[in-house]
């Protein structure tokens, strides 16, 4: 059956000499895997740029029930990026976000509310005036709402991540900034010191591991840390 849908590229794997298998989180069909033949060939009519992580696509796809791999009939950009692929920092953040999504969403999982949120987050990441330093933290916090395990407050969060935590000055500072981010995840005016940003990022990833069995080590974290 042929269906039209929007999609967000999560990641791809090289397949044979010129092909790829790409995972795309679609709005209407959920997370799907597609084989794209010959796309890595110099003669291919389809560009590999379409399948870079977080690319936003309009798709016409073949959707066979119970098929582990499907095919794409038509593809075009739904939103041409102005900054993400061309700025090192934004590209690093995009790589991190794509990897987190790949570890958080399972095959065939469909949630149009989560899709719409991610779509909005990605277009926001492409805007000029955003707080890139706190963006990954805001993304993790807000995504956890749609995945069903967001903390109501900083105290609840630390009870799960650091039940043994003490009331040191650093811990109090961390809680203060986390409270700000919970209340307003993408507020560009929130300033968080780099050492606290790094600690909160580690703690949020631990929080994801607590709640998601499929969530493993994020390999792009080291790149993001160097940028932060």
Steps between C-alpha positions, in 0.01 A plus 500: 500500500631847411469770765595866535654622823755735651819359646803583715820316417647331808809335350617278217732204447698427186371190321704321238702718262261784417186464711386594851246391758349810658284529811235771471254606768186565297201692628237252385678163500743529788867405491571309179806359323541555126751365253617756246687336213787667318478829688876501567575466131622805306220435248222497759211739441433516876742696717660357813432839661136392533602229746720689743382488866204729582426587136128581467336327205175470308466136399303263286580149624405139446365360825461124519354354816757307709785592263825582680624703203296716268582726206463869426314598184547878517700731727547875528610745766222623725723766657833604341750574776671838508749439784511147645720333235724803463590582862719264699327555835149453361610190309640353821177570687299348213717187508435466874124552465479245218687239705280559806188455287640181349541357851163624627259398222446137404404355161140576393447733799252766389422820688396804299531727806862396549558539126360853494709595803821365345423674170456830685823441698700438183373809321575698816857367501536647151402849618760772555418618852489200730697393807710217357665437837178396675317361193602133562379526860169652397456237232558211741267646762217578261533171306462305824147643530396344170677175587309484827754544779572871549584625850249734663773688681873500574459319832323206333769488232787487749322241715517266200841590360689578824309363800819544703560862395593745771423870535835624377521840337544337158195276548287799597617689192422202279149471646442873452589491131308177442190664650535787252533258209203288609287813509629639168713246307581715197520844659790669323555733796586223748873495569654182642875476581683249281598268789136474609382451141736203465389349832131546418553339160658192661221482758226531237650215298510291818133592550422367150686174575291454814176525304586349160638145478622563145698811594874426483816709490475810279814498285462860383507623861877553492461732199221692670704533820789653309259750343341588833 
